[in-house]
Amino acid sequence: MVYVDKNLECKDCGKTFVFSANEQEFYAEKGFKNEPLRCPECRSARKQNVRNNRRDNNSFRAPRKMYRATCSACGASTEVPFKPSGEKPVYCRDCFQRR
């Protein structure tokens, strides 16, 4: 199939941008059915905004509760992110990495 450059209007800023023949071919290879709705600048800004929101949302996560335990291998005092039941061995970071 032969692709020809198209002029599209950005839905965010209203600016006209070119949807190049190469981009159209790429979209077809990837199986994308829809043309882009945003110009490259608005797409980039939107992606950055999504990344920033993800990072900001992660900062509101409650800190993980840690539990004191004694390493079953070396006897060192350590903290683990689960409540030890006593049924299975618990290892400090160093001993766990050796296993």
N, C-alpha and C positions, 0 to 999 in steps of 0.2 A: 504494500500500500504506500502511496506517495502522500507525504504530509506537507502542508503549506503553513507558514506562520499565520497566526490569528491574533487579532487585537481583542483583548478582553477588558472588562471594567471591574476593578476591585470592589468587592462588596463593602469593605471597611472604609477606604479613603476615597473611592470614586475615581481614582486615577486609572488611565488606560495603560495596560501593559501588554507585552508581546508574549504569547504562548507559542514558543518556537517549534519548528518542525522536529528538531531533536528532542525537545521536551515531550512532544506528542508521541513520538516513537517510544521514548522511555516509558511513558504512562501506559502505552499499549502493551509493551513487553512485560510490565509488572501486573497487568490485568486491571488497571484502574479504569473505571468506566466514566467518571466525571472529570470535567475540566477543572482546573484550579479556580477557586472563587476569590482568592486574594493575590495581590501583587507580591513579588518576592520580599519586599521590605515589610509588608504587613504580616506575611507568613513567618518571617524571621522574628518579628516582634512578638507575635502570638506564641511561638515556640518558647521564646525566652520567658514570657510571662507564665506559661505553664510550668516551666522548670522552676522558676522562682516560687510559685505557689506550692509545688511539691516540697521544696526545701523548707519553706515557712511552715507548712503543715507538719512536717516531721519534728520541728522544734517544739511543738505543743504536746508531743507524746510524753506520757508520764515516765519518769525514770524507772528502770527495771528493778524490781525488788530482788535483793541478793540475800543469800542465807549462808551463815557460817557453817563450816564443815572441817573435818580433819581428813587429810589425804590418806587413802587406804594403802598407798605404796610407801611414801616417805614419812608420814606422820605430821607433815607441816599443816599449819592452820591456813585455810583458804576460804574464798567466797565463791558460791555457785549460784546460777540463776534459777534454781529449782529447790524445792524443799526435800532434802535427803530423807528417804524412808527407812534406811538401814538395811534394806533388802539387797541392794546392789552397791558395789564399791564406788567411792567418790574419789576423784583424782584432782590434784592441783594442776595448774596450767602446764608446768614442765613435765610432770609425769604423764599427763594426758597426751601431750605432743609426742612423747617417746613411744607411746603404744600405737 
